[in-house]
Every structure is written in C-alpha cells, then in structure tokens.
Amino acid sequence: MKHLFFFIGLGILAGAGLVQADESPSSVPSVPFKIGKKRALLLPVKVADSIEAEFLLDTGLGFNLISPQLASKLGIESTPNYKVRPVTGGELNLAQGRLSSLALGNQKEADQDVVIGEPRCFVGNDGETKVDGILSLAFFRNHPFTLDYANQKVVLEDSDSLAKRKAAGLKVECRLSDENVVASVPLTLQERAPDPPNPGGIAGFLSSFGGGAPDPPRAWVQVNTGCENLLLDSKLMFTLKVDATGTNVTETEPTDQNGLRFRSWATHLGKIEMVDNPTLTQEKATVVFRKLLAEGVLGQDFLRRYTVTFDLPNSELIFAKGQ
C-alpha cells in the first residue's frame, strides 16, 4: 500500500528592501476568502460542476481532501486502505476517489484525485473543522496564485500579472516534494542567548563551545497555511543549543486531534530569515520543537505579513510587502 507523507502543519515584517504589493488589476480574477478559527483560510469552491462547497486552504497538506459526507452526496466510488502518515506521527487509514471537476473561481481542474477523510484529522485542536474539504497545492500545481492577506483574497495570476509580481517582490527558491505537492523554502536559524545556569541544566555547557558554527544552521521548512507558528524538528534543539530544561523553555505533552500524545518545547530563537533574502526576517522568533518527519514548518504568523505568490511551475515563491 502506498504511503503518503505530508508536512503539516512566524515572523515580523522587516520590510526594508521590499516593494509594497500593488492591487491586482481588475482583469485578473480573484476569489475572496474568509477567516475561520485559528486564522484558517476558507474558500468557496464548486465540485463536480454542481455543488457549492467551502474548503479550507492548506498549502502544507499535499493532496486535496473531501469529507465522507460530500463524497456520499456525489456518489463517488472510493478505494479503501490508503495510508497517510502525518509528519507529526501516526498513520491514518483513509480512502481515495476522483472528482469529475473542482473549481475555484474561473480556475477549473478536471479528473481530480482526492483523499476522502474527515477534515478534523488534519486540523489542529480547536481549529476550523466545519468545512467540506481541504484545498492544497495539488490544485495549483500548474497555476501560479497569490495570497493577498491584506485584501483577503486569492489572486489567480496570468502571465502579465505574474511578471509584475516578480518585478515588485523578492523571489525565494522552493522545493517540491516528490510524492505530493508541498513547497519548502530554506530558512536560516540563529540560536538565542543561553538561559541562566540551571541546576542540572546544560545550557551553560552548550554555550561554552565558542559561539557555535561559523554559519548559522539552515533548515528546509514547509510553507503551510494550515499551521499558525514555526515548528522545528526536535533534533535541531541540540544544533541550536536549546536546553530542554532551560528557564525560557516551556515543555508540554498534549494530545493532538487524532489522539496521539507528543512532547513539545516552546521557546524563542534569536532570528530566522530566508536564505539569501535577509530582509525576510524575524527577530526573537517564537518556535515550537517537536518530533517531525520534516525539518520544519513555516506557518501563517510569518506568511500573513506579506503578499505571497506561489509560482510552482518555476519552483519559487515571491514575497512582497503587504498593504
């Protein structure tokens, strides 16, 4: 059985060197989105040319998903035993099906493969679960689009409008995963100052190594509108000299939406920034460390300070100053 890996899922705008994004021309189609619980982005879509539905936009999911209720309403024939392994652990046994069409605004895709499952399985605790499905980057594989947070809309770019976005913004290389459509970007991580010495702590020991490596460590982090904060794999705690027992670290052991218990450590980094783009940065970045099947996840707390264009055909994202 095929295993599908997806990367589930902060920043303060530095702004210098960025040009403010222009209002998209009226000739370029756009679709307004609503803000749901935990800042979820909710979009109106049309399914199978007949049913109006509301989907959550999650750029980190990697596949499009519809609820079992919508699948039943559409009479979709499904194939069971499709294994999905979340980046945060565990395994979900779901089904697969195919939609005759899926449309967002004037962008329509025919014969769309979808996973059939409860949206709540992919939404964090207390998140937006009253949706008919989840729209991922799989829908935008061949079509650039822009998340305009300031005006709460998704802009469906054409060649001319995309060229203007590139001229006005900063381009960042992105990698697309092989098994599903998830975009990751390179992030530079700067360690924070060590905690005051703590009985039994190791912060002082770790800080005694002469300031660490000459260059700050980097991580490829998933760009994920389905996540709020920056998540990093717990293995990076040692690299960044983060003491799990330090006074500025909060350790918890919660249960996720699928009943899986996990340990996490919340703290702050000295700074994060996009590799080769130092103006895309955040000082004292809040971060949550936990066990992941990826190096990290970059969530909306960073993204919504910008106008972000996803140009997947050219493997790049374009950041412009939000209005």
N, C-alpha and C positions, 0 to 999 in steps of 0.2 A: 504494500500500500504506500502510496506516495505521501511523503511528509512535507508539509508546507511550513516554512519558517517565516514569521513576520515579526517586525520590530515595533512593539507597542510603545505604545507609549503608552533661556532666561536672559533676559538681557536688558540692559538700559541703553537707550539710544545714544551713541556717541555723536552721530550726525555730521561731524566735520568731514568735508570731502564728498558728502552725498548731496545729490540734487533732489529737491522735492519732486515727488511724482506728479506729473500732470494729470488733470482729469481726463479720463479716457474719452476719445471722440465719441459723439453720439452715434456714429455709424457702426461702431464696434459693439457687438452685442454683449450684454452683461446680465447677470442673474443676481438679485438681492438675496442675502442670507440673513437669517435670524440668529440671535444669540440665545442658546439654551443653558441648561445647568452646567456649571463649571466651564463656562465660556464655550460650550460646544457650538459648532457652526452647522446650522440646519438649512438645507437647500430643498427647493421644490423640484421634483423630477417627474417625468412621465414614463410609465412602464408599459411595455407591450402596446404602445400607441393608444392606450385606452384608460389606464388607471393613473390618476394623480396621486403622488405619494410624497412623503417627506423623508429625506435621507440625511444622516449625519456625515459630514465631510471629515474623513480621517486619512491624511496623506501617509500615515505610517502602517496602515493595515496590510497593503499589498494585494488585496483582492476585493472585489465587490461582493457585498453580502445582502441577502434579503431575509426577512423574517419568515418563519414557518407559516404564519398566518397569511402573508402576502403570497407565498408560494402556493398555498392551498387555493387561494382565491383565483390565481392564474391557472391552476391546474397543471403545474409544472411536474414533469416526470423527473424524479431525483435518483441519484446513485448514492447509496449509503457508504458508511465506513471510510470517510475521507478524514485523514488525520491532520490535525493542525496543532503545532507545538508553539505556544506563545514564547516570546523572548524572555518573559518573566518566569517561565517554568510551567510544568504540567503538560497535559495533552488533552485535546478536545476531539471527540469523535462526531463529525458533522456529515452533512450530505452535500452533493454537488447537483447543479442543474444548469439550465440555459434559458436566458430570456430572449424572446424574439427581437426585442429592442429596448434600449434605455436611452432617455434623452434628458439633457439639461439645457434649457433654453433652446437655441437652434442647433445645438450640437447633439447629433443622434448617432448612436452606435448600434449596429445590428448584431444578432447572434452573440450575445454577451454571456460568457461563462460566469456563474455566480456560485458562491458558497451559501448554503441555507443553514441558518442558525439564529439563535436569539441575540439581538444586538447587545443586550446586557452583558454577554460573555466577553465583549471587547470594550466595555466602557468601565472606567474606574468606579469605585464605590461612590454612591450619591451622584453619579453622572446622569447624563441625558439618555434615558432608555426608551422613551415613548416615541420611537421612530419606526419606520417601515423597513429600513435597511441602512447600509453604510456605503458611501461612495468613496473609492480610493483612487490612487494614481493610476490604477489599471485602466480607468475610464479615460484618462488624459495621456495615455502612452504616446499618442501621435499628435497631440494638440496642445500647444502652449496655452497657459492660462495665468491669470494674475489674481492674487488675493489682495483686494483693496480693503483693508481693515477700517480705514478712516471713513469710507463711504459704505461699508457693509455690503460688498458685492463681489462676485466672481466675474472677472472680465475674460471673455473668450477671444483671445488675441488672433488677429490676422497678420500677414507678413509685414505690412506697413506699421501697424501699432506695435508689433514686437520689436521692430528696428528702433522705434522711438524709445521703448523701454530700455533697450541695450545701450543706447546713446546716453540716457539720463542716469542709469544706475551702475552698480558695481556687480560684476559677474563673478560667480563663485562656482568652481568645479563641483560636480556631484557625481556620485557613483550609483548606478542602478544595480540592484541585486539580481542574481541570475534566475532565481526561482519565482520571484514575484516582483511587482513594480513598487519598490521602495527606494527613495533617494536619500543618500547620506552625504554629508559635507565634512570637510576637515576642520577641526577645531583645535586651537592651541589652549592648553590648560596651564595656568600658573598657580603654583602652590601658595597657600596662605601662610601667614606668620604662625609659628608653632604656639601651641597652648602653653600657659604657665605650667611649670613642672607639677605633676600629679603623683601622689604615692602609687606606685605600681604602673604608672603610665610610661609610654615610650616616646612621647613627643620630643623630649629633650634629647634622647638618644638619636632619633631620626634626624634631628636638626643639626647634629654635630658633624655631618658629613660635608662640610664646606660649601653649602649652598646648593647642592644637587648638581644635576647635569647642566652643561653649558647652555643647552637649548631647552626650553620648556617642552614637556611631553605633548604629544598630539593624539587625538582620537577622532575616528570617523563616526559621526553621530547622525542618527536618523532624523530627518526633518518631519516632525509629527504634529499635525494639528489636533490629533486626538489625545494629546498629553499637555499638561499645563507647564511643568517645570523641567529643568535639566536633570536627566538621570544618567548616572555613570555606573559601569560595572564595578562591583566591589573590589576586583583585583587591582584597580587603579588607585585604591586608597594608599597602598604602600608606595607606589610610584610618586604620588603627590604628597607623601609624608603626612597623611591624615591619620591621627591616632584615634582609634575607635573608642578609647576610654577618655579622650580629652574633654576638658570642661566646655568646649564650644561645639561639641558633637552631641546630637540627640539621637539615641538609639531606640527603635521601636520594633515590635514584632506583630504587625497587623495581619489580618486575613483579607485576601483580595476578593473580587466579585465572584470568583469561581471556587471559593472555599479553601484556597491554598495559602498557608501561613508562610510568611517570609520575614527576614530581618532586614532592616534598613537603617542607614545612618545619614542624618541631615546635618549639613554644615554650610560653610561658605568657602569659595575659592578666592584667591587674590584677584584673578582676572581670567576671563575667557575671551577669545577673539577668533574670527575666521582666519585661517591660514592665508597669508599674502594679502589680507584685507584688514589692516589694523584699525580702520575706522568702524568696522563692525565688531564692537566690543562691549563688554560689561565688566565693571569693577565690582568686587565683592559679590560674586555671583552665587546665588543660592543653588545648592546641588544636593541631590539625594543619591547615595550609593546603595546599590542592591545587586544581587546576582542577576546577571543578564546573559543572553546568548548573543549580545552585540556589545560594542564598546560603549555606546551611549545613545541617548535620545534627546533631541533639542525640541522643546515644546513651545507653546504659544506665548509664554511670557517674554520670550525673545522675539518671536515672529511678528506679533501684532504691533510692534513699534515701527514696522516697516511696511512698505508695499512690496510684496514678494511675487515675482514671476517665476513660474516653473516652466522651463524650456527643456523638457525631457528628450526630444529628438536630438538636441545638441548637448545633452548631459551638462546642463548648467542651470543655476538659479540666479536671478537678478534682484538685487536689493536696492530700493530707493527710499529716500526719506519719506515717512508718512506725512500726510497733510495735517 
